[in-house]
Amino acid sequence: MRRVEGGLNTEQQQKLAQATKRYLGKPYDFSFSWSDARQYCSEVVWKVYQNALGMSVGEQQKLKEFDLSNPLVQAKLKERYGKNIPLEETVVSPQAVFDAPQLTTVAKEWPLFSW
């Protein structure tokens, strides 16, 4: 589990909570397009931190920058996009968010929760 290095003050926490509200109830974006009509997990995290605090949590990349050579990946791309794979689409991956230099690890235990 990671959080912003040094934590967030009350005002920052409130700004994050407020910025999050605009994404509640929106459908999941299985095509990973960089829009606000639909959303995917790491896109929401990136946009909430950016809009609330001006902080880019994770590096944006173009889809073409990822290793798309695996046959399973190729099949999923074809299923979702047909022949028009949007290689220039801006995306942010969960790994990019996790690796963001502004974040620090606060817990490594697994599972994080016990039910």
Beta strands, then each sheet from edge to edge (+ up, - down):
strand 1: 2-4
strand 2: 61-62
strand 3: 90-91
strand 4: 103-105
sheet 1: 1+ 4-
sheet 2: 2+ 3-
end
